[in-house]
Amino acid sequence: MLTEWVLAFVSGQSANGGMLKVLFLGDIVGKPGRSAIARRLQQIRQELGLHAVIANGENSAAGAGITAAIAIELKACGVDLITLGDHCWDQRGFDSEIETLPHVCRPANMPVQCPGAQYLIHECGGIRLGVITLLGFQFMKVRAHDPFYWWQENWQRIRSGADLWIVEIHAEATSEKISLGWMLDGQVAAVVGTHTHVPTADATILPRGTAYLTDLGMTGPYASVLGRSVQASVARFLDGMPRRLEVAEGDVRICGALMDLDTGRGCALSIERFEERL
């Protein structure tokens, strides 16, 4: 079955040759992350000659969720496409706003009755770049369908909608992310992980041409515990008492992955970690 998927994917790609340079940014955390994007992203786009910028925005509103106003703000700062994760609905009213935001998608394997697009298609010089997020199944509290079975059941339905695809796996378990990367090798241009906010050092091109990275890290304050106050986080581990975990402010970085994608073959030419300290 896997071999059939790979052959179908390769034979169906656009005949147009060329390369797309894409930057996928890890979870934007609160105002520090948004400010970093506002300050530097347009310059980064010019310096690197980027064709598209994708960012996970599910923590961009005070560290939990996103609002329509923030999604529009990030778009104006140079983010072409915004993906979300398990904190998708944390901000009150966003479930009624998401349908008004054509550059934002919620995870595809959420229940079908959830509002919002399952995936996004971005036009880059005549090439259709598809971006889709899958929620992990292990250790995640949000209701979602198993990402492996969801992909098996829906890939043939969506694959022709884009010339090449990037899949984001928003998951807790590294084994789940890595397994999905291997399963999708040869079908999509890239599989990148988010959610744990800690960048990993395993950027690679898998044997059939799919770029892979277990976690992009976060765009936000690294003098923190996953973007939140160090003091409050440590105190909660010490006494177990509930307390507000404010977004931290120190050591702000923009983190993600920089990829060169082959538009003719629908695969990846390179992937490397991207990190800039402000």
C-alpha positions in Angstrom: 0.0 0.0 0.0 2.8 2.5 0.9 4.6 1.8 -2.4 1.3 2.6 -4.3 1.0 5.9 -2.4 4.5 6.9 -3.3 4.2 6.1 -7.0 0.9 8.0 -7.2 2.4 11.0 -5.5 5.5 11.2 -7.7 3.6 10.7 -11.0 1.1 13.4 -10.1 3.4 16.3 -9.5 3.6 19.4 -11.6 6.1 19.3 -14.5 7.3 22.8 -13.7 10.9 22.7 -12.5 12.3 25.1 -9.9 12.7 25.6 -6.2 10.6 27.1 -3.4 12.4 28.4 -0.4 10.1 28.1 2.6 10.5 29.1 6.3 8.3 27.3 8.8 8.3 28.9 12.2 7.6 27.1 15.5 4.8 28.1 17.9 4.6 31.9 18.3 4.3 32.5 22.0 2.6 35.6 23.3 3.6 39.2 22.8 7.3 38.5 22.8 6.9 36.1 19.9 4.6 38.5 18.0 7.0 41.4 18.6 9.9 39.4 17.2 7.9 38.6 14.1 6.9 42.3 13.7 10.5 43.4 14.1 12.4 41.0 11.9 10.3 38.9 9.6 10.1 41.2 6.6 13.9 41.6 6.7 14.4 37.9 7.0 12.2 37.3 4.0 14.3 39.7 1.9 17.7 38.4 3.2 16.8 34.7 2.5 14.8 35.3 -0.6 11.8 33.4 0.8 8.8 32.4 -1.3 6.6 31.5 1.7 6.5 31.8 5.5 4.4 29.5 7.6 4.0 29.8 11.3 2.1 27.9 14.1 0.1 30.6 15.9 -1.8 28.6 18.5 0.1 30.2 21.4 0.2 33.8 20.1 -2.6 35.3 22.2 -1.1 35.6 25.7 0.4 32.1 25.3 -2.9 30.3 24.7 -4.8 30.4 21.5 -5.2 33.0 18.8 -7.6 35.8 17.9 -8.7 37.1 14.5 -6.9 40.4 15.2 -3.6 38.6 15.9 -4.0 36.4 12.8 -4.4 39.6 10.7 -1.5 41.3 12.5 0.8 38.3 11.7 -0.2 38.3 8.1 0.7 42.0 7.8 4.1 41.2 9.3 4.9 38.6 6.6 3.4 35.3 7.7 1.6 33.9 4.7 -0.1 30.9 6.4 -0.9 30.2 10.0 -1.5 26.8 11.5 -3.0 25.8 14.9 -2.9 23.0 17.4 -4.6 21.7 20.5 -5.0 25.3 21.9 -7.0 26.2 18.8 -10.2 27.2 20.6 -8.6 28.7 23.8 -9.6 32.3 23.0 -13.3 32.9 23.4 -15.2 33.5 20.1 -12.4 32.3 17.8 -14.6 29.4 16.7 -16.8 32.1 15.0 -13.8 34.1 13.7 -11.8 31.4 12.0 -14.1 31.2 9.0 -13.2 34.8 8.1 -9.5 34.1 8.0 -8.5 32.5 4.7 -4.8 32.2 5.7 -5.5 30.2 8.9 -6.3 26.5 9.3 -7.1 24.3 12.3 -5.8 20.7 12.6 -7.3 18.5 9.8 -8.0 15.5 12.1 -10.2 17.4 14.5 -13.9 16.4 14.3 -15.5 17.3 11.0 -18.1 19.5 12.7 -15.3 21.9 13.9 -15.2 25.2 12.0 -12.3 26.3 9.9 -10.3 25.0 7.0 -8.6 21.5 7.2 -5.6 22.7 5.2 -4.4 25.7 3.2 -3.2 26.2 -0.4 -0.7 29.0 -1.1 0.1 30.1 -4.7 3.9 30.7 -5.2 4.7 31.8 -8.7 2.2 29.3 -10.3 3.1 26.5 -7.8 0.5 25.4 -5.3 1.9 24.8 -1.9 -0.3 22.8 0.4 0.0 23.0 4.2 -1.8 20.7 6.6 -1.6 20.1 10.4 -2.3 16.8 12.1 -2.8 16.5 15.9 -1.0 13.7 17.6 -2.9 11.0 19.4 -0.6 10.1 22.3 -0.8 12.1 25.5 -3.0 14.8 24.0 -6.2 15.9 25.7 -8.0 17.4 22.8 -10.5 15.3 20.8 -9.0 14.3 17.4 -9.0 11.3 15.1 -5.9 9.1 14.9 -3.5 11.0 12.5 -2.2 7.8 10.9 -5.6 6.5 10.0 -6.9 10.0 9.1 -4.1 10.3 6.5 -4.7 6.8 5.0 -8.4 7.7 4.6 -8.0 11.3 3.2 -4.7 11.6 1.3 -6.1 10.5 -2.0 -8.9 13.1 -1.6 -6.7 16.0 -1.0 -3.4 15.3 -2.7 -4.3 16.8 -6.1 -5.1 20.1 -4.5 -1.5 21.1 -4.4 1.8 20.5 -6.3 3.7 19.8 -3.1 2.7 19.4 0.5 4.1 20.3 3.9 2.7 18.3 6.9 2.9 19.6 10.4 2.5 17.0 13.2 1.5 18.8 16.4 2.2 16.2 18.9 3.7 15.4 22.3 5.4 12.0 21.6 8.6 12.1 19.6 8.0 8.5 18.5 4.7 9.5 17.0 6.2 12.4 15.1 9.1 10.3 13.8 6.8 7.4 12.8 4.5 9.7 10.8 7.6 11.2 9.1 8.6 7.7 7.9 5.1 6.8 6.8 4.8 10.0 4.7 8.3 9.8 3.2 8.0 10.1 -0.6 4.4 11.4 -0.4 5.0 14.9 0.8 7.8 17.4 0.6 8.2 17.9 4.3 7.0 16.7 7.7 7.8 19.0 10.7 6.8 18.8 14.3 5.5 21.4 16.7 3.9 21.6 20.2 6.8 20.8 22.6 8.5 24.2 22.1 12.0 22.7 22.2 13.9 22.7 18.9 15.4 19.3 18.0 18.7 18.6 16.1 17.5 15.9 13.7 16.8 17.8 10.5 17.3 15.4 7.6 16.1 14.3 4.2 14.5 10.9 4.4 15.3 8.2 1.8 12.4 9.0 -0.6 13.0 12.8 -0.5 10.9 14.1 2.4 12.4 16.7 4.7 11.9 15.9 8.4 12.4 17.7 11.7 10.9 16.4 15.0 10.3 19.9 16.5 10.7 23.4 15.2 11.0 24.9 18.6 9.1 28.1 19.5 9.3 31.7 18.4 9.3 33.4 21.8 11.2 33.8 25.1 13.7 31.0 25.9 14.6 32.3 29.4 11.4 30.5 30.4 9.8 27.1 30.9 8.3 26.5 27.4 7.6 30.2 27.1 6.2 30.7 30.6 7.5 32.3 33.8 10.4 30.3 35.3 9.5 31.1 38.9 5.8 30.2 38.6 6.6 27.0 36.7 9.2 25.8 39.3 6.9 26.7 42.2 4.1 24.6 40.7 6.3 21.6 40.5 7.4 22.1 44.1 3.9 22.5 45.8 1.5 21.3 43.1 -0.7 24.4 43.7 -2.5 26.0 40.7 -1.1 29.4 39.7 -1.1 31.6 36.7 1.8 31.0 34.3 2.5 34.3 32.7 4.4 34.5 29.4 8.1 35.2 30.0 10.1 37.9 28.3 13.8 37.1 28.2 16.0 35.6 25.5 13.5 36.0 22.6 14.3 33.9 19.5 12.7 33.2 16.2 13.0 29.5 15.5 11.9 27.1 12.8 13.1 25.3 9.7 14.4 26.6 6.4 13.6 24.3 3.5 14.4 24.3 -0.2 11.6 22.3 -2.0 11.8 20.9 -5.5 8.6 22.0 -7.3 9.0 19.6 -10.2 9.4 16.4 -8.1 7.4 17.5 -5.1 10.2 16.6 -2.7 12.8 18.4 -0.6 16.3 19.5 -1.6 17.4 20.6 1.9 16.3 21.4 5.4 18.1 23.1 8.2 17.2 24.6 11.6 16.6 28.3 11.6 17.3 30.3 14.8 17.8 34.0 15.3 18.2 35.6 18.7 17.0 39.2 19.1 
